[in-house]
Amino acid sequence: MADPETARNGREAIERVGCAACHEIPGIAWPKGRTGPSLVGFDDIGPIAGALPNTPKNLAAFVRNAPVARPGSAMPAMPLSEEEARDVAAYLYGLDDE
């Protein structure tokens, strides 16, 4: 289970950079984007971007700079610090703990 403060920081980062413009994300009421995959039940989805092992470290790297983490990804690099990216990963992995 993610530390509540870390998860809260992750949610705030998700809202600040607008991840929900492209993804449906539990806990984010609006918008509910459909361009990218739904992140409901993220930790059960399988490989990140269809190729990367689904781990917090890989997810943090991917949400921060998807084109580097998974060349050819349609997701752009996001304006997140390394800490914010780890917090986003903690939030997404902690959703099933709630």
N, CA, C and O atoms as a GROMACS GRO file, in nm:
protein
  392
    1MET      N    1   0.084  -0.119   0.000
    1MET     CA    2   0.000   0.000   0.000
    1MET      C    3   0.088   0.125   0.000
    1MET      O    4   0.184   0.134   0.076
    2ALA      N    5   0.055   0.218  -0.084
    2ALA     CA    6   0.132   0.341  -0.094
    2ALA      C    7   0.110   0.427   0.029
    2ALA      O    8   0.002   0.429   0.088
    3ASP      N    9   0.215   0.498   0.066
    3ASP     CA   10   0.205   0.598   0.171
    3ASP      C   11   0.098   0.699   0.129
    3ASP      O   12   0.101   0.746   0.016
    4PRO      N   13   0.004   0.734   0.218
    4PRO     CA   14  -0.104   0.826   0.178
    4PRO      C   15  -0.055   0.959   0.122
    4PRO      O   16  -0.113   1.012   0.028
    5GLU      N   17   0.051   1.014   0.179
    5GLU     CA   18   0.103   1.141   0.129
    5GLU      C   19   0.163   1.126  -0.010
    5GLU      O   20   0.143   1.212  -0.096
    6THR      N   21   0.234   1.018  -0.032
    6THR     CA   22   0.293   0.991  -0.164
    6THR      C   23   0.183   0.975  -0.268
    6THR      O   24   0.190   1.032  -0.377
    7ALA      N   25   0.080   0.897  -0.234
    7ALA     CA   26  -0.032   0.877  -0.326
    7ALA      C   27  -0.104   1.009  -0.355
    7ALA      O   28  -0.141   1.036  -0.469
    8ARG      N   29  -0.123   1.091  -0.252
    8ARG     CA   30  -0.189   1.222  -0.272
    8ARG      C   31  -0.104   1.308  -0.365
    8ARG      O   32  -0.158   1.375  -0.454
    9ASN      N   33   0.028   1.308  -0.344
    9ASN     CA   34   0.116   1.386  -0.432
    9ASN      C   35   0.108   1.334  -0.576
    9ASN      O   36   0.112   1.413  -0.670
   10GLY      N   37   0.098   1.202  -0.591
   10GLY     CA   38   0.085   1.144  -0.724
   10GLY      C   39  -0.043   1.188  -0.793
   10GLY      O   40  -0.043   1.222  -0.911
   11ARG      N   41  -0.151   1.186  -0.718
   11ARG     CA   42  -0.279   1.231  -0.776
   11ARG      C   43  -0.272   1.378  -0.816
   11ARG      O   44  -0.321   1.416  -0.923
   12GLU      N   45  -0.212   1.459  -0.731
   12GLU     CA   46  -0.198   1.602  -0.763
   12GLU      C   47  -0.114   1.621  -0.889
   12GLU      O   48  -0.145   1.708  -0.971
   13ALA      N   49  -0.008   1.543  -0.904
   13ALA     CA   50   0.076   1.553  -1.024
   13ALA      C   51  -0.003   1.511  -1.148
   13ALA      O   52   0.008   1.574  -1.253
   14ILE      N   53  -0.082   1.404  -1.135
   14ILE     CA   54  -0.167   1.358  -1.246
   14ILE      C   55  -0.262   1.468  -1.290
   14ILE      O   56  -0.280   1.492  -1.409
   15GLU      N   57  -0.323   1.534  -1.193
   15GLU     CA   58  -0.417   1.642  -1.225
   15GLU      C   59  -0.344   1.761  -1.286
   15GLU      O   60  -0.394   1.823  -1.381
   16ARG      N   61  -0.225   1.795  -1.233
   16ARG     CA   62  -0.151   1.912  -1.280
   16ARG      C   63  -0.106   1.897  -1.425
   16ARG      O   64  -0.116   1.992  -1.503
   17VAL      N   65  -0.057   1.780  -1.461
   17VAL     CA   66  -0.007   1.764  -1.598
   17VAL      C   67  -0.113   1.717  -1.696
   17VAL      O   68  -0.088   1.709  -1.816
   18GLY      N   69  -0.233   1.686  -1.647
   18GLY     CA   70  -0.344   1.657  -1.736
   18GLY      C   71  -0.349   1.516  -1.792
   18GLY      O   72  -0.395   1.496  -1.905
   19CYS      N   73  -0.302   1.419  -1.716
   19CYS     CA   74  -0.302   1.279  -1.764
   19CYS      C   75  -0.443   1.232  -1.802
   19CYS      O   76  -0.459   1.150  -1.893
   20ALA      N   77  -0.544   1.282  -1.732
   20ALA     CA   78  -0.681   1.237  -1.758
   20ALA      C   79  -0.737   1.292  -1.889
   20ALA      O   80  -0.846   1.252  -1.930
   21ALA      N   81  -0.665   1.381  -1.955
   21ALA     CA   82  -0.709   1.426  -2.086
   21ALA      C   83  -0.703   1.311  -2.186
   21ALA      O   84  -0.777   1.308  -2.285
   22CYS      N   85  -0.613   1.214  -2.160
   22CYS     CA   86  -0.597   1.100  -2.250
   22CYS      C   87  -0.636   0.966  -2.187
   22CYS      O   88  -0.666   0.871  -2.259
   23HIS      N   89  -0.636   0.959  -2.055
   23HIS     CA   90  -0.662   0.833  -1.985
   23HIS      C   91  -0.777   0.844  -1.887
   23HIS      O   92  -0.795   0.947  -1.822
   24GLU      N   93  -0.855   0.738  -1.877
   24GLU     CA   94  -0.952   0.726  -1.768
   24GLU      C   95  -0.872   0.683  -1.645
   24GLU      O   96  -0.804   0.580  -1.648
   25ILE      N   97  -0.880   0.762  -1.537
   25ILE     CA   98  -0.801   0.736  -1.418
   25ILE      C   99  -0.893   0.736  -1.296
   25ILE      O  100  -0.961   0.836  -1.271
   26PRO      N  101  -0.897   0.627  -1.221
   26PRO     CA  102  -0.979   0.624  -1.100
   26PRO      C  103  -0.941   0.739  -1.006
   26PRO      O  104  -0.823   0.769  -0.987
   27GLY      N  105  -1.042   0.801  -0.949
   27GLY     CA  106  -1.020   0.912  -0.857
   27GLY      C  107  -1.017   1.047  -0.925
   27GLY      O  108  -1.019   1.150  -0.858
   28ILE      N  109  -1.012   1.049  -1.056
   28ILE     CA  110  -1.013   1.176  -1.132
   28ILE      C  111  -1.148   1.181  -1.203
   28ILE      O  112  -1.175   1.104  -1.294
   29ALA      N  113  -1.233   1.274  -1.158
   29ALA     CA  114  -1.371   1.278  -1.208
   29ALA      C  115  -1.381   1.330  -1.351
   29ALA      O  116  -1.466   1.286  -1.428
   30TRP      N  117  -1.294   1.424  -1.387
   30TRP     CA  118  -1.303   1.485  -1.519
   30TRP      C  119  -1.166   1.536  -1.558
   30TRP      O  120  -1.094   1.584  -1.471
   31PRO      N  121  -1.127   1.530  -1.680
   31PRO     CA  122  -1.195   1.460  -1.788
   31PRO      C  123  -1.170   1.310  -1.779
   31PRO      O  124  -1.092   1.265  -1.695
   32LYS      N  125  -1.234   1.235  -1.862
   32LYS     CA  126  -1.212   1.091  -1.871
   32LYS      C  127  -1.171   1.062  -2.015
   32LYS      O  128  -1.252   1.024  -2.099
   33GLY      N  129  -1.043   1.083  -2.039
   33GLY     CA  130  -0.990   1.068  -2.175
   33GLY      C  131  -1.004   0.928  -2.229
   33GLY      O  132  -1.010   0.830  -2.154
   34ARG      N  133  -1.008   0.918  -2.359
   34ARG     CA  134  -1.021   0.789  -2.426
   34ARG      C  135  -0.912   0.767  -2.531
   34ARG      O  136  -0.910   0.663  -2.597
   35THR      N  137  -0.822   0.864  -2.548
   35THR     CA  138  -0.715   0.849  -2.646
   35THR      C  139  -0.618   0.740  -2.604
   35THR      O  140  -0.580   0.655  -2.685
   36GLY      N  141  -0.578   0.742  -2.477
   36GLY     CA  142  -0.488   0.640  -2.422
   36GLY      C  143  -0.569   0.535  -2.351
   36GLY      O  144  -0.690   0.550  -2.334
   37PRO      N  145  -0.504   0.428  -2.308
   37PRO     CA  146  -0.576   0.322  -2.239
   37PRO      C  147  -0.628   0.365  -2.103
   37PRO      O  148  -0.572   0.454  -2.039
   38SER      N  149  -0.736   0.301  -2.060
   38SER     CA  150  -0.787   0.322  -1.925
   38SER      C  151  -0.683   0.272  -1.826
   38SER      O  152  -0.617   0.171  -1.849
   39LEU      N  153  -0.670   0.343  -1.716
   39LEU     CA  154  -0.576   0.302  -1.612
   39LEU      C  155  -0.647   0.240  -1.493
   39LEU      O  156  -0.588   0.223  -1.386
   40VAL      N  157  -0.773   0.206  -1.511
   40VAL     CA  158  -0.849   0.134  -1.407
   40VAL      C  159  -0.784  -0.003  -1.390
   40VAL      O  160  -0.761  -0.074  -1.488
   41GLY      N  161  -0.756  -0.039  -1.266
   41GLY     CA  162  -0.693  -0.168  -1.239
   41GLY      C  163  -0.554  -0.177  -1.297
   41GLY      O  164  -0.512  -0.283  -1.343
   42PHE      N  165  -0.481  -0.066  -1.294
   42PHE     CA  166  -0.352  -0.057  -1.363
   42PHE      C  167  -0.257  -0.171  -1.330
   42PHE      O  168  -0.195  -0.227  -1.420
   43ASP      N  169  -0.245  -0.207  -1.203
   43ASP     CA  170  -0.144  -0.306  -1.167
   43ASP      C  171  -0.176  -0.446  -1.220
   43ASP      O  172  -0.092  -0.536  -1.213
   44ASP      N  173  -0.296  -0.465  -1.274
   44ASP     CA  174  -0.334  -0.594  -1.333
   44ASP      C  175  -0.332  -0.591  -1.487
   44ASP      O  176  -0.369  -0.690  -1.550
   45ILE      N  177  -0.290  -0.481  -1.546
   45ILE     CA  178  -0.301  -0.462  -1.690
   45ILE      C  179  -0.202  -0.548  -1.769
   45ILE      O  180  -0.237  -0.594  -1.878
   46GLY      N  181  -0.086  -0.570  -1.720
   46GLY     CA  182   0.017  -0.642  -1.796
   46GLY      C  183   0.129  -0.547  -1.830
   46GLY      O  184   0.149  -0.447  -1.760
   47PRO      N  185   0.203  -0.574  -1.936
   47PRO     CA  186   0.318  -0.490  -1.970
   47PRO      C  187   0.279  -0.345  -1.996
   47PRO      O  188   0.175  -0.316  -2.055
   48ILE      N  189   0.363  -0.256  -1.951
   48ILE     CA  190   0.344  -0.113  -1.975
   48ILE      C  191   0.371  -0.087  -2.123
   48ILE      O  192   0.474  -0.129  -2.176
   49ALA      N  193   0.280  -0.019  -2.188
   49ALA     CA  194   0.290   0.012  -2.331
   49ALA      C  195   0.312  -0.115  -2.413
   49ALA      O  196   0.373  -0.111  -2.520
   50GLY      N  197   0.262  -0.226  -2.363
   50GLY     CA  198   0.269  -0.352  -2.435
   50GLY      C  199   0.406  -0.417  -2.437
   50GLY      O  200   0.423  -0.520  -2.501
   51ALA      N  201   0.505  -0.357  -2.367
   51ALA     CA  202   0.641  -0.410  -2.379
   51ALA      C  203   0.723  -0.409  -2.251
   51ALA      O  204   0.807  -0.497  -2.231
   52LEU      N  205   0.702  -0.313  -2.165
   52LEU     CA  206   0.785  -0.299  -2.045
   52LEU      C  207   0.725  -0.378  -1.929
   52LEU      O  208   0.604  -0.372  -1.907
   53PRO      N  209   0.807  -0.451  -1.854
   53PRO     CA  210   0.754  -0.519  -1.736
   53PRO      C  211   0.683  -0.419  -1.645
   53PRO      O  212   0.732  -0.308  -1.623
   54ASN      N  213   0.569  -0.458  -1.593
   54ASN     CA  214   0.485  -0.370  -1.512
   54ASN      C  215   0.541  -0.362  -1.370
   54ASN      O  216   0.500  -0.436  -1.281
   55THR      N  217   0.636  -0.269  -1.353
   55THR     CA  218   0.698  -0.244  -1.223
   55THR      C  219   0.690  -0.096  -1.192
   55THR      O  220   0.680  -0.014  -1.284
   56PRO      N  221   0.693  -0.059  -1.064
   56PRO     CA  222   0.691   0.084  -1.030
   56PRO      C  223   0.805   0.163  -1.094
   56PRO      O  224   0.785   0.275  -1.138
   57LYS      N  225   0.924   0.106  -1.098
   57LYS     CA  226   1.039   0.176  -1.158
   57LYS      C  227   1.016   0.202  -1.307
   57LYS      O  228   1.041   0.312  -1.356
   58ASN      N  229   0.968   0.100  -1.378
   58ASN     CA  230   0.941   0.118  -1.521
   58ASN      C  231   0.828   0.216  -1.545
   58ASN      O  232   0.834   0.297  -1.638
   59LEU      N  233   0.726   0.209  -1.461
   59LEU     CA  234   0.614   0.302  -1.478
   59LEU      C  235   0.658   0.446  -1.454
   59LEU      O  236   0.621   0.535  -1.530
   60ALA      N  237   0.738   0.469  -1.350
   60ALA     CA  238   0.785   0.604  -1.323
   60ALA      C  239   0.866   0.657  -1.441
   60ALA      O  240   0.850   0.772  -1.482
   61ALA      N  241   0.953   0.574  -1.496
   61ALA     CA  242   1.032   0.616  -1.613
   61ALA      C  243   0.942   0.643  -1.732
   61ALA      O  244   0.963   0.739  -1.806
   62PHE      N  245   0.842   0.559  -1.751
   62PHE     CA  246   0.752   0.574  -1.866
   62PHE      C  247   0.668   0.700  -1.856
   62PHE      O  248   0.657   0.774  -1.953
   63VAL      N  249   0.607   0.726  -1.739
   63VAL     CA  250   0.521   0.845  -1.730
   63VAL      C  251   0.602   0.973  -1.739
   63VAL      O  252   0.548   1.078  -1.776
   64ARG      N  253   0.727   0.968  -1.705
   64ARG     CA  254   0.811   1.087  -1.714
   64ARG      C  255   0.857   1.113  -1.857
   64ARG      O  256   0.853   1.226  -1.905
   65ASN      N  257   0.900   1.006  -1.926
   65ASN     CA  258   0.951   1.026  -2.062
   65ASN      C  259   0.924   0.900  -2.144
   65ASN      O  260   1.015   0.822  -2.172
   66ALA      N  261   0.800   0.883  -2.183
   66ALA     CA  262   0.758   0.764  -2.257
   66ALA      C  263   0.838   0.740  -2.385
   66ALA      O  264   0.874   0.626  -2.412
   67PRO      N  265   0.868   0.843  -2.464
   67PRO     CA  266   0.943   0.816  -2.588
   67PRO      C  267   1.082   0.756  -2.565
   67PRO      O  268   1.132   0.684  -2.651
   68VAL      N  269   1.143   0.784  -2.451
   68VAL     CA  270   1.273   0.725  -2.420
   68VAL      C  271   1.254   0.586  -2.360
   68VAL      O  272   1.325   0.492  -2.397
   69ALA      N  273   1.158   0.572  -2.268
   69ALA     CA  274   1.134   0.444  -2.203
   69ALA      C  275   1.082   0.338  -2.300
   69ALA      O  276   1.116   0.220  -2.287
   70ARG      N  277   1.002   0.380  -2.396
   70ARG     CA  278   0.944   0.288  -2.494
   70ARG      C  279   0.942   0.358  -2.628
   70ARG      O  280   0.841   0.418  -2.666
   71PRO      N  281   1.053   0.350  -2.702
   71PRO     CA  282   1.058   0.417  -2.833
   71PRO      C  283   0.937   0.379  -2.919
   71PRO      O  284   0.896   0.263  -2.926
   72GLY      N  285   0.882   0.480  -2.984
   72GLY     CA  286   0.765   0.459  -3.067
   72GLY      C  287   0.634   0.483  -2.994
   72GLY      O  288   0.527   0.478  -3.054
   73SER      N  289   0.642   0.509  -2.863
   73SER     CA  290   0.521   0.534  -2.786
   73SER      C  291   0.452   0.661  -2.834
   73SER      O  292   0.517   0.759  -2.870
   74ALA      N  293   0.320   0.658  -2.836
   74ALA     CA  294   0.244   0.776  -2.874
   74ALA      C  295   0.234   0.876  -2.760
   74ALA      O  296   0.200   0.993  -2.782
   75MET      N  297   0.263   0.833  -2.638
   75MET     CA  298   0.255   0.922  -2.523
   75MET      C  299   0.375   1.017  -2.522
   75MET      O  300   0.488   0.974  -2.541
   76PRO      N  301   0.349   1.146  -2.500
   76PRO     CA  302   0.460   1.241  -2.498
   76PRO      C  303   0.533   1.238  -2.364
   76PRO      O  304   0.483   1.183  -2.266
   77ALA      N  305   0.651   1.298  -2.360
   77ALA     CA  306   0.720   1.321  -2.234
   77ALA      C  307   0.633   1.415  -2.151
   77ALA      O  308   0.570   1.506  -2.205
   78MET      N  309   0.630   1.393  -2.021
   78MET     CA  310   0.547   1.474  -1.933
   78MET      C  311   0.636   1.560  -1.842
   78MET      O  312   0.745   1.518  -1.805
   79PRO      N  313   0.589   1.679  -1.807
   79PRO     CA  314   0.670   1.768  -1.722
   79PRO      C  315   0.664   1.725  -1.576
   79PRO      O  316   0.602   1.792  -1.493
   80LEU      N  317   0.728   1.612  -1.546
   80LEU     CA  318   0.731   1.556  -1.410
   80LEU      C  319   0.876   1.539  -1.365
   80LEU      O  320   0.962   1.499  -1.444
   81SER      N  321   0.901   1.569  -1.240
   81SER     CA  322   1.032   1.539  -1.183
   81SER      C  323   1.038   1.388  -1.157
   81SER      O  324   0.937   1.319  -1.165
   82GLU      N  325   1.157   1.338  -1.126
   82GLU     CA  326   1.169   1.196  -1.094
   82GLU      C  327   1.082   1.161  -0.973
   82GLU      O  328   1.017   1.056  -0.972
   83GLU      N  329   1.082   1.247  -0.873
   83GLU     CA  330   1.000   1.222  -0.753
   83GLU      C  331   0.851   1.222  -0.787
   83GLU      O  332   0.777   1.135  -0.740
   84GLU      N  333   0.808   1.318  -0.866
   84GLU     CA  334   0.667   1.322  -0.905
   84GLU      C  335   0.629   1.197  -0.984
   84GLU      O  336   0.520   1.142  -0.964
   85ALA      N  337   0.717   1.151  -1.072
   85ALA     CA  338   0.689   1.029  -1.150
   85ALA      C  339   0.676   0.909  -1.057
   85ALA      O  340   0.589   0.824  -1.078
   86ARG      N  341   0.761   0.900  -0.955
   86ARG     CA  342   0.749   0.790  -0.857
   86ARG      C  343   0.617   0.801  -0.781
   86ARG      O  344   0.553   0.700  -0.751
   87ASP      N  345   0.576   0.925  -0.749
   87ASP     CA  346   0.449   0.946  -0.679
   87ASP      C  347   0.331   0.905  -0.766
   87ASP      O  348   0.235   0.845  -0.718
   88VAL      N  349   0.337   0.937  -0.895
   88VAL     CA  350   0.231   0.896  -0.989
   88VAL      C  351   0.222   0.743  -0.991
   88VAL      O  352   0.113   0.687  -0.986
   89ALA      N  353   0.337   0.677  -1.000
   89ALA     CA  354   0.338   0.530  -0.999
   89ALA      C  355   0.277   0.477  -0.870
   89ALA      O  356   0.199   0.382  -0.873
   90ALA      N  357   0.313   0.537  -0.758
   90ALA     CA  358   0.258   0.493  -0.629
   90ALA      C  359   0.106   0.510  -0.627
   90ALA      O  360   0.034   0.423  -0.577
   91TYR      N  361   0.057   0.621  -0.682
   91TYR     CA  362  -0.088   0.643  -0.686
   91TYR      C  363  -0.156   0.534  -0.770
   91TYR      O  364  -0.254   0.474  -0.727
   92LEU      N  365  -0.104   0.509  -0.888
   92LEU     CA  366  -0.167   0.411  -0.976
   92LEU      C  367  -0.159   0.269  -0.920
   92LEU      O  368  -0.256   0.194  -0.929
   93TYR      N  369  -0.047   0.232  -0.861
   93TYR     CA  370  -0.036   0.099  -0.802
   93TYR      C  371  -0.118   0.086  -0.675
   93TYR      O  372  -0.158  -0.025  -0.639
   94GLY      N  373  -0.145   0.196  -0.608
   94GLY     CA  374  -0.222   0.192  -0.484
   94GLY      C  375  -0.372   0.191  -0.502
   94GLY      O  376  -0.445   0.175  -0.405
   95LEU      N  377  -0.420   0.208  -0.623
   95LEU     CA  378  -0.564   0.217  -0.645
   95LEU      C  379  -0.638   0.091  -0.600
   95LEU      O  380  -0.747   0.101  -0.544
   96ASP      N  381  -0.580  -0.025  -0.622
   96ASP     CA  382  -0.648  -0.149  -0.584
   96ASP      C  383  -0.644  -0.173  -0.434
   96ASP      O  384  -0.715  -0.260  -0.384
   97ASP      N  385  -0.562  -0.095  -0.362
   97ASP     CA  386  -0.553  -0.109  -0.217
   97ASP      C  387  -0.666  -0.038  -0.145
   97ASP      O  388  -0.690  -0.063  -0.027
   98GLU      N  389  -0.735   0.051  -0.215
   98GLU     CA  390  -0.839   0.132  -0.152
   98GLU      C  391  -0.966   0.054  -0.130
   98GLU      O  392  -1.063   0.108  -0.077
   0.00000   0.00000   0.00000
